[in-house]
Amino acid sequence: MEFLERFNKAFESKARLGIMSVLMVNESLSFNTLKDLLQLTDGNLATHLRALEEQQYLVVQKQFIGRKPSTTYTATDAGKQAFTEHLNALEKFIKGA
């Protein structure tokens, strides 16, 4: 089953699948928006975001809006490609190809 080799361990967790899914259809999202959408705790979300950042699948932008800090996340081209390949492998697995 050659397509199993295309499974990406970075996307094995439900949280990381969710993070990448929403970043694929949104240019960028804030930490709080991701937290609310995915219903994750601060610590859990931060851990998964950091792992994806280390793989260079997303980039982090920290800035201040007024006096409030704002952190946004954007999927990189490499992250989008890796996620698409992972989804294609999952689809082939499900279809029994």
C-alpha positions as a Markdown table, in Angstrom:
| # | Residue | x | y | z |
|---|---|---|---|---|
| 1 | Met | 0.0 | 0.0 | 0.0 |
| 2 | Glu | 2.2 | 2.7 | -1.4 |
| 3 | Phe | -0.3 | 5.5 | -0.6 |
| 4 | Leu | 0.1 | 4.8 | 3.2 |
| 5 | Glu | 3.6 | 6.2 | 2.8 |
| 6 | Arg | 2.0 | 9.5 | 1.8 |
| 7 | Phe | 0.3 | 9.8 | 5.2 |
| 8 | Asn | 1.9 | 12.7 | 7.0 |
| 9 | Lys | 2.4 | 12.1 | 10.8 |
| 10 | Ala | 2.2 | 15.9 | 11.3 |
| 11 | Phe | -1.5 | 15.7 | 10.6 |
| 12 | Glu | -2.3 | 12.6 | 12.6 |
| 13 | Ser | -4.1 | 14.5 | 15.4 |
| 14 | Lys | -7.6 | 15.8 | 15.1 |
| 15 | Ala | -6.5 | 19.2 | 16.3 |
| 16 | Arg | -3.8 | 19.5 | 13.6 |
| 17 | Leu | -6.2 | 18.3 | 10.9 |
| 18 | Gly | -8.6 | 21.0 | 12.1 |
| 19 | Ile | -6.0 | 23.7 | 12.2 |
| 20 | Met | -4.8 | 23.0 | 8.7 |
| 21 | Ser | -8.4 | 22.6 | 7.4 |
| 22 | Val | -9.5 | 26.1 | 8.5 |
| 23 | Leu | -6.2 | 27.6 | 7.4 |
| 24 | Met | -6.6 | 26.1 | 3.9 |
| 25 | Val | -9.8 | 28.1 | 3.4 |
| 26 | Asn | -8.9 | 31.3 | 5.3 |
| 27 | Glu | -5.9 | 33.5 | 4.5 |
| 28 | Ser | -5.0 | 33.8 | 8.1 |
| 29 | Leu | -6.7 | 33.4 | 11.5 |
| 30 | Ser | -6.0 | 34.7 | 15.0 |
| 31 | Phe | -5.2 | 32.5 | 17.9 |
| 32 | Asn | -8.5 | 33.2 | 19.5 |
| 33 | Thr | -10.5 | 32.5 | 16.4 |
| 34 | Leu | -8.8 | 29.1 | 16.0 |
| 35 | Lys | -9.4 | 28.4 | 19.6 |
| 36 | Asp | -13.1 | 29.1 | 19.3 |
| 37 | Leu | -13.5 | 27.3 | 16.0 |
| 38 | Leu | -11.7 | 24.2 | 17.1 |
| 39 | Gln | -12.9 | 24.3 | 20.8 |
| 40 | Leu | -9.4 | 23.8 | 22.1 |
| 41 | Thr | -7.7 | 25.1 | 25.3 |
| 42 | Asp | -5.0 | 27.7 | 25.0 |
| 43 | Gly | -2.2 | 25.2 | 25.9 |
| 44 | Asn | -3.5 | 22.4 | 23.6 |
| 45 | Leu | -3.8 | 24.8 | 20.6 |
| 46 | Ala | -0.4 | 26.4 | 21.3 |
| 47 | Thr | 1.2 | 23.0 | 21.4 |
| 48 | His | -0.2 | 21.9 | 18.0 |
| 49 | Leu | 0.5 | 25.3 | 16.4 |
| 50 | Arg | 4.1 | 25.1 | 17.5 |
| 51 | Ala | 4.5 | 21.6 | 16.0 |
| 52 | Leu | 3.1 | 22.8 | 12.7 |
| 53 | Glu | 5.3 | 25.9 | 12.8 |
| 54 | Glu | 8.4 | 23.7 | 13.4 |
| 55 | Gln | 7.5 | 21.7 | 10.3 |
| 56 | Gln | 7.2 | 25.0 | 8.5 |
| 57 | Tyr | 3.6 | 24.3 | 7.6 |
| 58 | Leu | 2.4 | 27.6 | 9.0 |
| 59 | Val | 3.8 | 31.0 | 9.8 |
| 60 | Val | 3.1 | 33.1 | 12.9 |
| 61 | Gln | 2.7 | 36.9 | 12.8 |
| 62 | Lys | 2.7 | 38.8 | 16.1 |
| 63 | Gln | 1.7 | 42.4 | 16.2 |
| 64 | Phe | 0.0 | 44.9 | 18.3 |
| 65 | Ile | -3.5 | 46.3 | 17.4 |
| 66 | Gly | -3.7 | 49.4 | 19.5 |
| 67 | Arg | -2.3 | 48.2 | 22.8 |
| 68 | Lys | -3.4 | 44.6 | 22.5 |
| 69 | Pro | -1.2 | 41.9 | 21.2 |
| 70 | Ser | -2.5 | 39.9 | 18.2 |
| 71 | Thr | -1.1 | 36.6 | 16.9 |
| 72 | Thr | -2.2 | 35.3 | 13.5 |
| 73 | Tyr | -1.4 | 32.1 | 11.7 |
| 74 | Thr | -1.2 | 31.5 | 8.0 |
| 75 | Ala | -0.6 | 28.2 | 6.2 |
| 76 | Thr | 2.6 | 28.2 | 4.1 |
| 77 | Asp | 2.7 | 26.9 | 0.5 |
| 78 | Ala | 4.7 | 23.9 | 1.8 |
| 79 | Gly | 2.0 | 23.3 | 4.5 |
| 80 | Lys | -0.8 | 23.5 | 1.9 |
| 81 | Gln | 0.9 | 21.1 | -0.4 |
| 82 | Ala | 1.7 | 18.6 | 2.4 |
| 83 | Phe | -1.8 | 18.8 | 3.7 |
| 84 | Thr | -3.3 | 18.3 | 0.2 |
| 85 | Glu | -1.1 | 15.2 | -0.3 |
| 86 | His | -2.1 | 13.9 | 3.1 |
| 87 | Leu | -5.8 | 14.3 | 2.3 |
| 88 | Asn | -5.3 | 12.6 | -1.1 |
| 89 | Ala | -3.6 | 9.7 | 0.6 |
| 90 | Leu | -6.5 | 9.4 | 3.1 |
| 91 | Glu | -9.0 | 9.5 | 0.2 |
| 92 | Lys | -7.2 | 6.7 | -1.6 |
| 93 | Phe | -7.1 | 4.7 | 1.6 |
| 94 | Ile | -10.8 | 5.2 | 2.2 |
| 95 | Lys | -11.6 | 4.2 | -1.4 |
| 96 | Gly | -9.4 | 1.1 | -1.0 |
| 97 | Ala | -7.2 | 2.1 | -4.0 |
